[in-house]
Amino acid sequence: MKNTKKKLITGMLFALFTQLGWADNPIFQTYYSPDPAPMVLGDTLFVYSGNDQGGSFFTMNGWRVSSTTDMVNWTDRGTIIFSHNDIPYAKEAGDWASQCIPRNGKFYYYVTVEASDGGGGRAINVGVADRPEGPFKDALGKHLAGPNWDYIDPTVFIDDDDQAYLYWGNPKLYYAKLNKDMISFDGGIHVTDMSRGFAPNGEGSKYTEGPWIHKHDGKYYMIYASHGIPESISYSMSNSPTGPWEWKGIILGNSGSSFTNHSGVIDFKGRSFIFYHNGDLPGGGGYNRSTAVEEFTYNADGTIPHVEMTKIGVKKPIHLLDPFVRVEAETKAFSYGLEAGQNNNGVYMTKIHNKDYIKVRCVDFGDAGADFFTASVSSKNDASIEIHVDKQDGELIGTLKISNTNGAWKEIECEVTNIVGEHDLFFVFKGADRTELFDFDYWYFTSNAVIVPQSPYNGEMHSIPGKIEFEDYDEGGQNRAYYDEDMENQGEQYRNDRVDIVTVLPENDPAEGYAIGYTSEGEWMEYSVNIKETREYEFETRVACGLNTSGIQLYLDNKEISQNIEVPNTEDWDTYTIVKGKTTTELSEGEHILKVMLTGAYANLDWIRFLGNGDETQTIELKNNPLHFPLSVNIYSIDGRFLGTTILSSAYTQEISQQLHDAGYATGTYLMKGQNFNRVVICK
């Protein structure tokens, strides 16, 4: 009943919003996101928020974060990045307002919890992570401040002299200096003059809760929810981070759809933005609130003007979106119906049903335009993605047909009507009603103007009989000369495209060379070949694999010419062996395309040699390479996505698993690669 009723109500409300000119505020539509807290890190702006669960009170479990580089399209960075489950003495359903700040190469996340110790009340705790999207760990094992029923809504600030401050509270505004470790106080807890509500603030200040401090042109600004229920957003100014504070007025009036409010003000790329929450999403209200944003310009005297809440939000992007690079499916201006999911490989869009859709704003196809669209999907049903421009029912430029992939992630391509210039994109999903259609990871466009026709590498065809180095696959790019599941070049050797190439170490080969590595099932490479004689051929191939997971199969002009060739477990990825085989049919004399298909994951492929009459197969004895600790290793998800680096002190699997856990990696399977070290490790 829950899904059917929610879909019906959401659909009715959405139809109403469309008639009224519904636009892109609130900026997140796949979950309720109260108490927004923006943070700028380089060219990216992150927004941290709560996670309203509805009901008759502020029931909130966990915190979330999204990011943007253009202020109109937002990328969901994870489902739950921190919660009461990670914090000692914290109760369920009490994960209230928060703010994150970078310092000392770490990210410190100050959050409100409901305490289960000290007689109850609210408390301020701090989490720490190596990445802005977490995962965060409790930094202290205890509360930083509290419990005390006044202790909610922390805001944190580092001044130009490197002194950090933490502020919080309802109905009083408290503050304390933070030590450089960011998890302890330098001195005691103070109460600001703003808590009195009168001079020097004046009666109008009416501080209530939700403080936010920032500095602009040498002045300190305290933004906060004011005037009780229903709340407005007011601000006061000072020449000092500790006051005295002078009330300057109301920035945002009450939205009417939510009786509380909570804001954050930040400068990004030379422009100023205020974030707040309202109850405007379908099903929203006082206990289901969502983040919205408006742009504003400071007055000449540094004061902040009154800002109107709008449905459009930010009109002009920081920059246009490039559709010719990988764009995550969870990067969007607006979505209807679907949700974000997450596994060890990252975030993707899921719960996709018939007529759900995604809107992406301000996409720049340039003067040459696009001719092909590619999406990475995982499906157990037949479905399609209709690609419309400028409106949900605007011009249809292409339809991507999706077949059952048996749950595996696959890149699928379709042609599109050449489209140039700037447009909004709408991906409209079609399939059987009341069925979850597929999961959607990322997408990109390609253009005939930049596509290289398939041709032999370095202009020279391979000969059969003869030896073919696997790294010498044809020119022509993704879906033409090869298919590589991951857009990143993991090995970064020999050639600069999507195919992952690694070095074959000289200890294993008289002459240092290269091999295809970081492989996944379903990937393939093609080779232009000239077959000298029509007959069946014996062959041998040099391969390595640290698991019992892989194999390859050969095709000629897309017709099978071999059985599955099992790649044996050689104990690691630097120990190679020779595997022998024979074609299952005659190969016809002349020029053809040889395809090598991965039928399993994690094989390293060095070369294949088709034997001439009188040739004999060869074997090579190999030795393992020594390991030297401490050892720097790269960490990859099981499908080959680079996640980070770490220093290992031991080769023991149990110790490596514990080290991954301590570094904040989620439970799951990871691939680790370093000098003479290749291993799959389960983090428990």
Helices and strands as residue ranges (DSSP letters): H 2-19, E 37-41, E 44-49, E 64-68, E 74-76, G 84-86, E 96-103, E 106-114, E 122-129, E 137-138, E 155-158, E 164-168, E 174-178, E 190-191, G 193-196, G 203-205, E 207-216, E 219-226, E 232-238, E 246-252, E 264-268, E 271-278, E 290-296, E 327-328, E 331-332, E 334-336, E 339-343, E 346-350, E 357-364, E 370-379, E 383-389, E 395-402, E 409-419, E 422-430, E 438-446, G 457-459, E 462-464, E 466-469, E 482-483, E 501-504, E 513-516, E 524-531, E 538-544, E 550-556, E 559-560, E 565-567, E 577-582, E 590-598, E 604-610, E 631-637, E 642-648, H 653-662, E 668-674, E 677-683
